[in-house]
Amino acid sequence: MKTNGARFLESLGIPFELREYEIDPHNPDDLTAIAVARKIGMPAEQVFKTLLTACGSGLYAFAVIPGDAALDFKKLARAAQWRKAEMVPLKDVQPLTGYIRGGVTVFGAKKPYPIFVDETAILFDRISVSAGTRGTQLILAPGDYLRAAAALGAPVQTADLTKDTKPSSLEGHAQ
């Protein structure tokens, strides 16, 4: 299925692959990036999820992070030069972006919000992002993703955006 995201990439002459997969609309776990990775046959760290975030004063930004990671709001706030960052309530995502959960992409969103991409994206030869609809992913080179994102006219920046997964110094010690 041709999506707005695919059409946008084509308009820029950026090569990509569209990969479709089945989803169970009654199973919310079917929309997780880890489930999507399994269905399209890619490692979860190469399947990037696009999250809409806010700073609480009407400013929004996309955070694009690996599917097996959690967004670190303090790191995003620092990168965006915000006092704090938080997730946009799910009920507000579609009115703000035009997309529903499991189909959010920076390409074709209602407004070109600033885009913050986790720095690990550039470690891979290909990454996967939503094509703008549930059940379809765009697979492309990370450099091409960043170039296409910049063509939207919004600021694009790579940064460390994910929570550290190192055990804390107290773990493993008797309490």
Helices and strands as residue ranges (DSSP letters): H 4-11, E 17-20, G 28-31, H 33-40, G 44-46, E 48-54, E 60-66, H 73-80, E 86-87, H 90-97, E 115-118, G 119-123, E 127-130, E 136-140, H 142-150, E 156-159
